[in-house]
């Protein structure tokens, strides 16, 4: 097992492992340690079946819950992140977010495996939120310390949301629901539950406001924070290849999809890792 940092704001490439085979306990421990250190791990040149992907996810902590997107046929815990070559709907998940932060116990991580990868475009961006906190000026820190963020999926997955009933012509099997209007609170600046390191959790999108703050004050602050959190100096830009598995820590990074592959199909399989 070899771990090579990307040299960017987060991320490392892991080679020397065959993830289609069951991992030994010491290998699992080493992967988790590297994951906590680097936040995003890339495993290139893997030939994984859906069974392999599920086994790896179980080894990393078990399955989280994936609401509002139907699993692929015959599976409960794998969803397809897919786009047809002629699809014209907006790119899925191209705004910064951390997966399912509106849950009471958001998933610790996400695994994404590249199956059909276009010859250009489709990079995934990751933004290190420990670094975003460490670099934050005292004036902005003073405005966010102690804030409790209100998270909700309503702007994305409610029937009138971005992926709601008006969203047509999409390959992904998204199931909007009034359940998306529920809210959940989390501290905006919180300690990582395993490392204890402070960082920013979530951003505008799934965060719809702050407790005790009027919307007229909260929205400009959320916009200001969104631009701060996603700065290029905090980013790792990941370029995909077929057979590549990427595993990221939702507790320490934001991520966003990118386009640039019009005319080519794209398909990846995704699982979530349950909260530790």
C-alpha positions in Angstrom: 0.0 0.0 0.0 1.4 3.3 -1.1 -0.1 6.7 -0.3 0.9 9.7 -2.4 -0.5 13.2 -1.5 -1.9 15.1 -4.4 0.0 18.3 -3.5 -3.2 20.2 -3.5 -5.3 21.3 -0.5 -6.4 17.8 0.2 -6.4 14.3 -1.3 -4.0 11.4 -1.7 -3.7 8.6 -4.3 -3.6 5.0 -2.9 -2.0 2.3 -4.9 -0.9 -1.3 -4.1 -4.3 -2.5 -3.1 -6.8 -4.7 -4.9 -10.2 -3.6 -3.6 -12.0 -6.4 -5.4 -10.6 -8.7 -2.6 -11.5 -8.6 1.1 -9.3 -6.4 3.1 -7.3 -7.4 6.1 -8.1 -5.5 9.4 -4.7 -3.8 9.3 -5.4 -2.6 5.7 -8.8 -1.2 6.7 -7.1 0.6 9.6 -4.5 2.1 7.4 -7.0 3.3 4.8 -9.1 4.9 7.5 -6.0 6.6 9.0 -5.1 8.0 5.6 -8.6 9.1 4.9 -8.7 11.1 8.2 -5.4 12.7 7.3 -6.0 13.5 3.6 -9.9 13.8 3.6 -10.1 12.4 0.0 -8.6 9.1 -1.1 -8.3 8.0 -4.8 -7.9 4.3 -5.7 -7.0 4.1 -9.4 -7.1 1.0 -11.6 -9.7 -0.9 -9.7 -12.0 -3.5 -11.3 -15.0 -3.5 -8.9 -18.3 -5.2 -9.1 -21.3 -3.8 -7.2 -20.7 -6.5 -4.6 -17.1 -5.3 -4.2 -18.2 -1.7 -3.8 -20.7 -2.7 -1.1 -18.1 -4.8 0.7 -15.6 -2.0 0.7 -18.3 0.4 2.1 -19.2 -2.0 4.8 -15.5 -2.3 5.8 -15.2 1.5 6.0 -18.2 1.8 8.4 -21.4 0.5 6.9 -24.1 2.0 4.8 -25.6 5.5 5.3 -29.1 6.4 4.2 -29.6 7.8 0.7 -32.9 9.7 0.4 -34.6 11.1 -2.6 -32.6 9.1 -5.2 -33.7 5.6 -6.1 -31.1 2.8 -5.9 -30.1 0.9 -8.9 -32.2 -2.2 -9.7 -31.4 -5.1 -7.4 -29.5 -3.0 -4.8 -30.5 -1.1 -1.7 -27.4 0.9 -1.1 -26.0 1.9 -4.5 -27.2 4.8 -6.6 -26.1 5.7 -10.1 -24.7 9.2 -10.8 -25.5 9.1 -14.5 -25.9 11.4 -17.4 -26.8 10.5 -21.0 -24.8 11.7 -24.0 -27.7 13.8 -25.2 -28.9 15.0 -21.8 -29.6 18.7 -21.5 -30.8 19.0 -17.9 -28.4 21.0 -15.6 -25.4 19.1 -14.3 -26.3 17.2 -11.1 -24.8 18.5 -7.9 -22.6 21.2 -9.4 -23.0 23.5 -6.4 -20.8 23.0 -3.3 -22.3 20.8 -0.7 -21.7 17.9 1.8 -23.8 14.9 1.3 -27.1 14.7 3.2 -26.1 17.3 5.8 -29.8 17.7 6.5 -29.9 14.3 8.3 -29.7 14.0 12.1 -26.6 11.8 11.6 -25.2 12.8 8.2 -23.0 10.1 6.5 -19.3 10.1 7.4 -18.2 9.6 3.9 -19.1 8.8 0.3 -17.6 6.3 -2.2 -17.9 7.0 -5.9 -16.7 4.5 -8.5 -16.2 5.5 -12.2 -17.7 3.1 -14.7 -18.3 5.1 -17.9 -16.1 8.2 -17.9 -16.0 10.8 -20.7 -12.7 11.7 -22.4 -12.8 15.2 -21.1 -14.6 17.2 -18.4 -16.6 15.9 -15.4 -14.0 16.7 -12.8 -15.1 16.7 -9.1 -14.0 19.6 -6.9 -13.3 19.1 -3.2 -12.8 22.0 -0.8 -11.0 21.5 2.5 -13.2 23.0 5.3 -10.5 22.6 8.0 -8.3 24.8 5.8 -11.2 27.2 5.2 -11.6 27.7 8.9 -7.9 28.0 9.7 -7.5 30.7 7.1 -10.7 32.6 8.0 -10.0 36.2 9.2 -10.8 37.1 12.7 -13.6 39.5 11.6 -15.5 36.7 9.8 -14.7 34.1 12.5 -16.3 36.4 15.1 -19.6 36.4 13.0 -19.8 32.6 12.7 -18.5 31.2 15.9 -21.3 29.7 17.9 -23.8 29.8 15.0 -26.2 26.9 14.7 -27.1 26.2 11.0 -30.5 25.0 9.9 -30.2 22.3 7.2 -32.9 21.2 4.9 -33.2 19.4 1.5 -36.2 21.5 0.5 -34.4 23.7 -2.1 -33.2 20.6 -3.9 -35.7 17.7 -3.4 -39.0 19.2 -2.4 -41.6 18.9 -5.2 -41.0 22.6 -6.0 -37.2 22.3 -5.5 -34.4 22.4 -8.1 -34.8 18.6 -8.7 -38.5 18.7 -8.1 -41.4 18.1 -10.4 -40.3 20.7 -13.0 -36.9 18.9 -13.5 -37.3 16.9 -16.7 -35.2 14.8 -19.0 -32.7 13.6 -16.4 -31.1 10.1 -16.4 -30.9 9.9 -12.6 -33.9 8.4 -10.8 -34.6 11.3 -8.4 -37.7 11.1 -6.2 -38.7 14.5 -4.9 -40.9 14.5 -1.8 -42.5 16.8 0.8 -40.3 15.0 3.3 -37.5 17.2 2.0 -39.0 20.2 3.8 -37.9 18.8 7.2 -35.1 20.7 9.0 -32.2 19.6 11.1 -29.6 21.7 13.0 -25.8 21.4 13.3 -23.1 23.7 14.6 -21.6 25.6 11.6 -18.2 25.4 13.1 -17.8 21.9 14.6 -15.2 19.5 15.7 -14.6 16.5 13.5 -16.0 13.6 15.4 -12.9 11.4 14.9 -10.0 13.8 14.8 -11.4 16.7 16.9 -10.1 19.2 14.4 -12.4 22.3 13.9 -13.9 23.0 10.5 -16.9 24.4 8.7 -19.8 22.0 8.2 -22.1 22.6 5.2 -22.9 25.6 3.1 -25.6 27.5 1.4 -27.9 25.1 -0.4 -28.6 22.6 2.3 -28.1 25.3 4.9 -31.2 27.5 4.7 -30.5 29.8 7.7 -29.1 30.1 11.2 -31.0 29.7 14.5 -32.0 33.1 15.9 -31.0 35.1 12.8 -33.4 36.8 10.5 -33.4 35.6 6.8 -32.5 39.1 5.7 -29.2 38.8 7.7 -28.6 35.1 7.2 -28.7 34.9 3.4 -26.0 37.6 2.7 -23.8 35.9 5.3 -24.4 32.4 3.7 -23.5 33.9 0.3 -20.3 35.4 1.7 -19.4 32.1 3.4 -20.1 30.1 0.2 -17.6 32.2 -1.7 -15.1 31.9 1.1 -15.5 28.1 1.6 -15.0 27.2 -2.1 -11.9 29.3 -2.9 -9.4 27.7 -5.2 -6.6 27.7 -2.5 -8.8 25.2 -0.5 -9.5 22.9 -3.4 -8.4 19.6 -4.8 -9.6 19.1 -8.4 -10.1 15.4 -9.2 -9.9 14.1 -12.8 -11.6 10.8 -13.4 -10.6 7.7 -15.2 -12.6 4.5 -15.6 -12.0 2.0 -12.7 -11.2 4.7 -10.2 -12.8 4.7 -6.7 -12.8 7.9 -4.8 -13.7 8.1 -1.1 -14.2 11.4 0.7 -14.9 12.6 4.2 -18.2 14.5 4.3 -17.2 15.9 7.7 -14.2 17.8 6.4 -14.7 18.6 2.7 -17.3 20.1 0.5 -17.6 18.8 -3.1 -19.1 19.9 -6.4 -19.5 18.3 -9.8 -18.4 20.0 -13.1 -19.6 19.6 -16.7 -17.7 20.0 -19.9 -18.5 16.6 -21.4 -21.6 17.4 -23.6 -22.1 14.6 -26.1 -20.6 11.9 -23.9 -22.3 9.6 -21.5 -21.1 9.4 -17.9 -22.0 6.8 -15.2 -20.6 6.3 -11.7 -21.9 4.1 -8.8 -22.1 5.7 -5.4 -22.5 4.5 -1.8 -22.5 6.4 1.5 -20.6 5.5 4.6 -22.6 5.7 7.8 -21.8 8.2 10.6 -19.1 6.9 12.9 
